[in-house]
Amino acid sequence: MDEEISLVVESSSPSNTLNHKRDVHILCWAFILIFLAYNAVQNLESTINTEGDLGTISLGILYVSFAVFSVVASVVVRQLGTKNALIFGSTGFWLFIAANLMPTWYSMVPASLFLGFATSIIWVAQGTYLTSTAHSHANDNDLHEGAVIGTFNGQFWGMYACNQLVGNVITLALLRDGKGGETTGTTLLFVMFLCSSTIGSILMCFLSKRNDKKEELQDSSATFSSVASLSKTILALLLDIRILLVIPLQAYSGLQQAFVWAEYTKYLIKPALGERGVGGAMAVYGVFDTICSVAAGRFTSGLLSITIIVSLGAFIQAIVLCLLLLNYSGLLSTLYLLLIGGMWGIGNGVLNTQLCAFLGILFKHDLEGAFAQLNLWQSISIAVVYFLSPYISFETMIVIMLTALCISILGFLFLTLQIEKLFSRHAF
């Protein structure tokens, strides 16, 4: 119980020599440069690489690989260290974008497999690095850790969401609808994205090394190198009732992202605005995502605020899904489509910031494992959407999303209620 209430992580070496805010800014800009390229390419996969559903299937393979490697990602991050893991993870995005210059089964499938592995590494490292930085900053400056974690996550996810705006504006500016339904300008677009991804990877080299768990790694490196010990670690975390209750929300956070990438762009935006319009619509989505991420982070101070913010975000996404289910006709107006994208961006900003803050508060003694669990369930649900998308109707997907949203929010509310009861009992 003491571990649940105490929010201070002791560093094995003095951390006041590190500039924590500087590291957060570097991390933010590196992710913006890498993901403005990758996310813009991902948004186009289902509309550009349509032969044999190459784009959609490649993304499905990517997220299956992401799910599989998420099981071992925490161990890899511990062995490499968070900074080196971030740099290594960034290489997969460069390779995937390069494969789109010559999109064939022989280039896209291997690139997707490797990117799945790299993505599992980079997101576990990101969550661990950012939360560790927040703990250290709060400890050095005698601040409330819950508030610092919320602020740092809000800042990161707010700036990260800018990648949707910048990347899709670039897409909108460079792509042209040619004759015969072909799209021109893709080569120049992918070359620019390769340059952006390269700069982002270089920027990560300027991050400070975080040594919060250096002694732990030295004492337990042999333990974590064995498959048996790894299995026990994963199983122990899966048996934690807190993880079990938050898994549905983690899975839904992946579903709602994939819904935008695969369904919103394919069934709503492309028929109404064309392939070029995908960039503009996703830019609107990115603007609302950015604003909401920053705002949600600012208002995060602990479990109660997280519960309220998540509930509001879930309510907004439920409204959007109901509107689509009742009014979808394939001929929606442009303004209505952009409004839906903006509202969905609000929900995504809420889930990104609050899930990371929630895990950072409750699982500070196993950050790598907690964020690996988040990545695992997100990637599984994203892969499910990509593989199901060609075989089920748009309306069926909306019903699945609504059902998943109701189940996930009920489990989350039950979990936070039980935690609040435990804190209340301890206070008396």
C-alpha positions in Angstrom: 0.0 0.0 0.0 2.9 2.3 0.8 4.2 1.8 -2.8 0.8 2.8 -4.2 0.6 6.1 -2.3 4.3 7.1 -2.4 5.0 8.7 -5.8 8.7 9.4 -5.4 11.2 7.3 -7.3 14.7 7.4 -5.8 17.5 7.7 -8.3 20.6 5.6 -8.0 22.6 8.7 -8.9 22.0 12.4 -8.5 19.6 13.6 -11.1 19.8 17.4 -10.4 22.7 17.6 -12.9 20.2 16.8 -15.7 18.1 19.4 -17.5 14.8 17.5 -17.4 12.7 20.1 -19.4 15.4 20.2 -22.1 15.2 16.4 -22.5 11.4 16.6 -22.7 11.7 19.2 -25.5 14.2 17.2 -27.4 12.1 14.1 -27.1 9.0 16.0 -28.3 10.7 17.4 -31.4 12.4 14.1 -32.3 9.0 12.3 -32.2 7.3 15.1 -34.2 9.9 14.8 -37.0 9.7 11.0 -37.1 6.0 10.7 -36.8 4.9 13.5 -39.1 6.5 11.4 -41.8 5.3 8.0 -40.7 1.7 8.9 -39.7 1.2 10.8 -43.0 2.4 7.7 -44.9 0.2 5.5 -42.8 -2.8 7.6 -43.5 -2.2 7.1 -47.2 -1.6 3.3 -47.2 -5.2 2.2 -47.6 -5.8 4.7 -50.4 -2.5 4.6 -52.4 -1.2 1.0 -52.2 -4.6 -0.5 -53.1 -3.4 -3.3 -55.4 -4.1 -6.6 -53.6 -4.8 -4.4 -50.5 -1.0 -4.1 -50.1 -1.2 -1.0 -47.9 -3.9 -2.3 -45.5 -2.3 -5.8 -45.2 1.2 -4.3 -44.7 -0.2 -2.2 -41.8 -1.9 -5.3 -40.4 1.4 -7.2 -40.5 3.1 -4.3 -38.9 0.8 -4.3 -35.9 0.9 -8.0 -35.5 4.7 -7.8 -35.4 4.3 -4.9 -32.9 2.1 -7.0 -30.7 4.4 -10.0 -30.8 7.6 -8.0 -30.0 5.8 -6.0 -27.3 6.2 -9.1 -25.1 10.0 -8.8 -25.1 10.2 -5.0 -25.6 10.6 -4.2 -21.9 13.6 -6.5 -21.6 15.3 -5.0 -24.7 14.8 -1.5 -23.4 16.3 -2.5 -20.1 19.4 -4.0 -21.8 19.9 -1.1 -24.2 18.9 1.7 -21.9 16.1 4.1 -22.8 18.2 6.5 -24.8 19.8 3.8 -27.0 16.4 2.1 -27.4 14.9 5.3 -28.6 17.6 5.8 -31.2 17.4 2.1 -32.4 13.6 2.2 -32.5 13.6 5.2 -34.8 15.4 3.3 -37.6 12.4 1.2 -38.4 10.4 4.2 -39.5 13.0 5.3 -41.9 13.1 1.8 -43.5 9.3 1.6 -43.8 9.0 5.0 -45.5 11.9 4.1 -47.9 10.0 0.8 -48.8 7.0 3.0 -50.0 9.2 4.4 -52.7 9.0 1.0 -54.4 5.9 -0.6 -52.8 5.9 -4.3 -53.5 5.3 -7.4 -51.4 9.0 -8.0 -51.2 9.8 -4.5 -49.9 6.7 -3.7 -47.8 6.4 -7.0 -45.8 10.0 -7.1 -44.5 9.9 -3.4 -43.7 6.5 -3.8 -41.9 7.9 -6.7 -39.8 11.0 -4.8 -38.8 9.0 -1.6 -38.0 6.7 -3.6 -35.7 9.8 -4.6 -33.7 11.2 -1.1 -33.8 7.9 0.4 -32.8 7.5 -1.8 -29.7 11.0 -0.7 -28.6 10.5 3.0 -29.2 7.2 3.3 -27.4 8.2 1.4 -24.3 11.4 3.5 -24.2 9.4 6.7 -24.7 6.9 6.0 -21.9 9.7 4.9 -19.6 12.0 7.9 -20.4 9.2 10.5 -20.1 7.9 9.1 -16.8 11.4 8.7 -15.4 12.1 12.3 -16.3 8.9 13.5 -14.7 9.7 11.6 -11.5 13.2 13.1 -11.4 12.0 16.6 -12.1 9.4 16.4 -9.3 12.0 14.9 -6.9 14.6 17.6 -7.6 12.1 20.5 -7.3 9.9 19.1 -4.5 6.8 19.0 -6.7 3.7 16.8 -6.8 4.6 13.9 -9.0 1.1 13.2 -10.3 0.9 16.8 -11.5 4.3 16.7 -13.1 3.6 13.4 -14.9 0.3 14.9 -16.2 2.1 18.1 -17.4 4.9 16.3 -19.1 2.6 13.8 -20.8 0.3 16.7 -21.9 3.3 18.5 -23.3 4.6 15.5 -25.1 1.3 14.3 -26.6 0.3 17.8 -27.5 3.4 18.4 -29.5 3.3 14.8 -30.8 -0.2 15.4 -32.2 1.2 18.3 -34.2 2.8 15.7 -36.5 -0.7 15.0 -37.9 -1.1 18.7 -38.7 2.3 19.2 -40.3 2.7 15.9 -42.0 -0.8 16.1 -43.6 -0.4 19.7 -44.7 2.7 18.6 -46.5 0.7 15.8 -48.1 -2.0 18.2 -49.1 0.5 20.6 -50.7 2.5 18.0 -52.6 0.0 15.4 -53.8 -2.1 16.0 -56.9 -5.0 14.0 -58.4 -3.8 13.0 -61.8 -5.6 11.6 -64.8 -7.2 8.2 -64.6 -7.5 8.4 -60.8 -3.7 8.3 -60.3 -2.0 10.4 -57.7 1.2 12.3 -58.5 3.9 13.7 -56.2 4.3 10.7 -54.1 8.1 10.2 -54.7 8.9 13.8 -53.7 6.7 13.4 -50.7 8.4 10.2 -49.5 11.9 11.7 -50.0 10.9 14.7 -47.8 9.6 12.3 -45.2 12.8 10.3 -45.2 14.8 13.5 -44.5 12.5 14.4 -41.7 12.8 11.0 -40.1 16.6 11.1 -40.4 16.8 14.4 -38.6 14.5 13.1 -35.8 16.8 10.1 -35.3 19.8 12.4 -35.1 18.1 14.6 -32.6 17.6 11.7 -30.2 21.3 11.4 -29.8 21.3 14.6 -27.8 19.1 13.2 -25.1 20.6 12.8 -21.6 21.1 9.2 -20.4 18.7 8.2 -17.7 20.3 5.9 -15.0 17.4 5.5 -12.6 17.7 1.7 -12.8 21.4 1.3 -13.4 22.1 -0.7 -10.2 19.0 -2.8 -10.8 20.1 -3.7 -14.3 23.6 -4.7 -13.1 22.2 -6.9 -10.3 19.5 -8.5 -12.4 20.8 -8.6 -16.0 21.3 -12.4 -15.8 17.8 -12.9 -14.5 16.1 -11.0 -17.3 18.2 -12.7 -20.0 16.5 -16.0 -19.4 13.2 -16.9 -21.1 11.8 -18.4 -18.0 12.3 -15.3 -15.9 10.8 -13.2 -18.7 7.7 -15.4 -18.8 7.3 -15.1 -15.0 7.6 -11.3 -15.2 4.9 -11.0 -17.9 2.6 -13.4 -16.1 3.0 -11.6 -12.8 1.9 -8.3 -14.4 -1.0 -9.9 -16.2 -2.2 -11.3 -12.9 -2.3 -7.8 -11.5 -6.0 -6.9 -11.2 -5.2 -3.3 -12.1 -3.7 -4.3 -15.5 -6.7 -6.7 -16.2 -9.2 -3.9 -15.6 -7.3 -1.3 -17.7 -6.6 -3.7 -20.6 -10.0 -3.1 -22.3 -9.3 0.7 -22.3 -5.8 0.1 -23.7 -7.3 -2.1 -26.4 -9.9 0.5 -27.2 -7.3 3.2 -27.5 -5.8 1.2 -30.3 -9.1 0.5 -31.9 -10.0 4.2 -32.1 -6.7 5.1 -33.6 -7.0 2.4 -36.3 -10.6 3.5 -37.0 -9.3 6.9 -38.1 -6.4 5.6 -40.1 -8.3 2.8 -41.9 -12.1 3.5 -41.8 -12.5 7.3 -41.5 -10.0 8.0 -44.3 -11.2 5.2 -46.6 -15.0 5.3 -46.2 -15.7 8.9 -45.4 -12.9 11.2 -46.6 -11.7 9.6 -49.8 -15.2 9.3 -51.4 -16.0 12.9 -50.5 -12.7 14.7 -50.9 -10.4 12.4 -52.8 -6.9 11.1 -51.8 -5.6 14.6 -51.6 -8.3 15.5 -49.1 -7.0 12.9 -46.7 -4.2 15.2 -45.7 -6.5 18.1 -45.0 -8.9 16.1 -43.0 -6.2 14.5 -40.9 -4.7 17.9 -40.4 -7.9 19.1 -38.7 -7.8 15.9 -36.6 -4.3 16.7 -35.6 -5.1 20.3 -34.5 -7.9 19.2 -32.1 -5.7 16.3 -30.9 -2.9 18.8 -30.1 -5.1 21.2 -28.3 -6.8 18.6 -26.2 -3.6 16.8 -25.3 -2.1 19.9 -23.9 -5.3 20.9 -22.1 -5.8 17.4 -20.6 -2.2 17.3 -19.4 -2.6 20.7 -17.7 -5.7 19.5 -15.8 -4.2 16.2 -14.7 -3.2 16.2 -11.0 -4.0 12.7 -9.9 -6.4 9.7 -10.3 -9.6 11.7 -9.8 -8.8 14.2 -12.5 -7.7 11.3 -14.8 -11.0 9.6 -14.3 -13.1 12.7 -15.1 -11.1 13.5 -18.2 -11.2 10.0 -19.6 -15.0 9.9 -19.0 -15.4 13.1 -20.9 -13.3 11.9 -23.8 -15.2 8.6 -24.0 -18.5 10.5 -24.0 -17.4 12.6 -27.0 -16.3 9.5 -29.0 -19.6 7.8 -28.1 -21.5 10.8 -29.6 -19.4 10.6 -32.8 -20.0 6.9 -33.2 -23.7 7.3 -32.7 -23.9 10.1 -35.2 -22.1 8.0 -37.8 -24.3 5.0 -37.1 -27.5 7.0 -37.5 -26.6 9.3 -40.3 -24.0 7.5 -42.4 -25.0 7.6 -46.1 -21.7 7.9 -47.9 -22.6 11.4 -49.0 -21.8 13.5 -45.9 -20.9 17.1 -46.2 -17.3 18.3 -46.0 -18.0 20.4 -42.9 -19.6 17.5 -41.1 -16.7 15.2 -42.0 -14.2 17.7 -40.6 -16.2 18.2 -37.4 -16.2 14.4 -36.9 -12.4 14.3 -37.3 -12.0 17.2 -34.9 -14.2 15.5 -32.2 -12.3 12.2 -32.7 -9.0 14.1 -32.2 -10.3 15.3 -28.9 -11.0 11.8 -27.7 -7.6 10.5 -29.0 -5.8 13.3 -27.1 -7.5 12.4 -23.9 -6.7 8.7 -24.1 -3.1 9.2 -25.0 -2.3 11.6 -22.2 -4.4 10.0 -19.5 -3.5 6.4 -20.1 0.2 7.2 -19.9 -0.2 9.3 -16.8 -2.3 6.6 -15.2 0.3 3.9 -15.8 3.1 6.2 -14.7 1.4 6.8 -11.4 0.3 3.2 -10.6 3.3 1.2 -12.1 6.3 3.4 -11.4 8.3 0.4 -10.2 7.9 -1.4 -13.5 7.5 1.3 -16.1 8.9 -0.8 -19.0 6.5 -3.7 -18.2 3.5 -1.4 -17.9 4.1 0.5 -21.1 4.9 -2.8 -22.9 1.4 -4.0 -21.8 -0.1 -0.8 -23.3 1.7 -1.3 -26.6 0.8 -5.0 -26.7 -3.0 -4.5 -26.4 -3.0 -1.4 -28.6 -1.1 -3.1 -31.4 -3.3 -6.2 -31.2 -6.5 -4.2 -31.6 -5.0 -2.1 -34.4 -4.0 -5.2 -36.3 -7.6 -6.6 -35.8 -9.0 -3.5 -37.4 -6.7 -3.7 -40.4 -7.3 -7.3 -41.1 -11.1 -7.1 -40.5 -11.6 -3.9 -42.5 -11.8 -5.5 -46.0 -14.3 -8.0 -44.8 -16.9 -6.2 -42.7 -19.1 -3.2 -43.4 -18.5 0.3 -42.0 -21.7 0.1 -39.9 -20.5 -3.2 -38.4 -17.2 -1.6 -37.4 -19.0 1.2 -35.7 -21.1 -1.2 -33.6 -17.9 -3.1 -32.6 -16.4 0.3 -31.6 -19.4 1.3 -29.5 -19.4 -2.1 -27.7 -15.7 -1.9 -27.0 -16.0 1.7 -25.7 -18.8 0.7 -23.2 -16.9 -2.3 -21.9 -13.6 -0.4 -21.5 -15.0 2.6 -19.7 -16.9 0.5 -17.3 -13.8 -1.5 -16.4 -11.7 1.7 -16.0 -14.3 3.4 -13.8 -14.6 0.3 -11.6 -10.8 0.2 -11.2 -10.4 3.9 -10.3 -13.3 3.6 -7.8 -11.6 0.7 -6.1 -8.3 2.6 -5.9 -10.0 5.6 -4.4 -11.5 3.4 -1.7 -8.1 2.0 -0.9 -6.6 5.4 -0.6 -9.6 6.5 1.6 -9.1 3.6 4.0 -5.4 4.2 4.3 -6.1 7.9 5.1 -8.2 6.9 8.1 
